[in-house]
Amino acid sequence: DVKVTQSSRYLVKRTGEKVFLECVQDMDHENMFWYRQDPGLGLRLIYFSYDVKMKEKGDIPEGYSVSREKKERFSLILESASTNQTSMYLCASSSLNRVGAYNEQFFGPGTRLTVL
Amino acid sequence: LAKTTQPISMDSYEGQEVNITCSHNNIATNDYITWYQQFPSQGPRFIIQGYKTKVTNEVASLFIPADRKSSTLSLPRVSLSDTAVYYCLVGDINRGSTLGRLYFGRGTQLTVWP
């Protein structure tokens, strides 16, 4: 059974702290994603990675960075957390996209981050 | 940017067919249309994906007109357990040519009543 796990379900941090959110997938997927989800706004893509050490900015990368040192692990980093980064963070992975093929994303359960 | 627009909410009764439409006027030639379902406290789960015409699987159908500027997710004979948020996703994730090309809508809250 495919699995995407996230390091924490709930996290509380203070303004200015450096925050690491970890995501691990066991499906040998090439692509990994970080989204944030806010009421009324749906899911918004923060960053995407299609290979180790490769990354692409999404719709809202400001205030975030990512790291992918191993294929199975994709980390989201908040260099200096702010209250407007309080949100649900979702990680996903998918296999390599080919024309005519699936790019179904498998999501983790999410991390609810609160920045005080 | 292929932004999507969906109704915020819909109501239905058990046993009825539900159709949720997503508008994506700026869809690009290589973009696929994918629908996801999300229950509270869970990540979204894939339902169906298509490029054009009609796609059907064991849980849903997806109708895409020739101009591909909209798509309709059809759920036959819904039950209480189909109460969830449904997201339309438009885009493609070819490596090296992505972003701005993968866009979730704001979701449609479907409530199924007894």
Interface residues (C-beta under 8 A of the other chain):
Chain A: V4 E30 N31 Y35 G40 L41 G42 L43 R44 L45 F48 Y50 D51 M54 E56 K57 G58 D59 L90 A92 S94 L96 N97 V99 G100 Y102 N103 E104 Q105 F106 F107 G108 P109 G110
Chain B: N30 Y32 T34 Y36 S41 Q42 G43 P44 R45 F46 Q49 Y51 Y87 D92 I93 N94 R95 G96 T98 L99 G100 L102 Y103 F104 G105 R106 G107
